[in-house]
Amino acid sequence: MDNNQSRRSFIQKSLAAGIGLSFLEPAAVFAKKPKMNLGLVTYQWGKDWDLPTLLANCEEAGLLGVELRTEHAHGVETSLSAQERKEVKKRFKDSPVKCLGYGSNYAYHYTDQAQVRENIEGTKNYLQLCKDIGASGIKVKPNGLPAEVSKEKTIAQIAQSLNEVGKTASDLGQLVRVEVHGKLTQQLPNMKAIFDQVTEKSVKVCWNSNDQDLMAPGLEANFNSVKKWFGDTVHIRELNEGNYPYQELMKLFSDMNYKGWILLEARTSPADRVAAMKEQLEIFNTMLANAK
């Protein structure tokens, strides 16, 4: 028997024994799975797509996770009946696209306590929707620090509200993702001050790639100040638009072994949005490779 025949025989026997795969496909065996994946927020590029179109376009573009922004054409709202919720869940189950959850505008910084309560209860209702459709959480936000009350009071109120909705999220197996948002609350020291008072483990920071991230003491220090609270979603804008240092950001996430979803919250108006999504995925993959 020649050497080639001997080698083939050895490989076949090893494969049968479950130990020879590395001889056949070393790249498949030893290649690491991507730590981060690119998905889509329906913010602009998906706002007018119904659910079947959204799923089809995300699948074609290779963006296999989606955050459903509130009041968009996908129609996934709390008004859905129990049967309709099951149908939405099945659509995602039958698709490679993962429903990451709901992108709401609920916030808890208001001076009107009735408005705060309305936002808390609304959050809870949509957390139930997320559970019913097989999603994993809801995005909420702070939207500012009202001048008529002390910053400390508002920060404490936001944190208390997050703890209340976070308890509901925990009971439902969901997450509350707090977008770094708002004129003053998007400054990382203020987000840190909020999360210093958050006790529910289901409440997480959703990094939002704002220009304020670059304020003193700089991107890396601001990133490190809140990274222990990061959840499974991050918001970015187009990776090839503006001056935000996305390559540096990807390196920071890569260095911490982040395994969540980087969600494209695009703001431009390309003629072909699916092609634009594909382009963003190519840039994203290049940045990940360069972040190693």
Helices and strands as residue ranges (DSSP letters): H 3-16, H 21-24, H 26-30, E 37-41, H 51-61, E 65-69, H 82-93, E 98-103, H 113-132, E 137-140, H 151-172, E 175-179, H 188-195, E 203-206, G 211-214, H 219-226, G 227-229, E 233-236, H 246-255, E 261-264, H 273-290
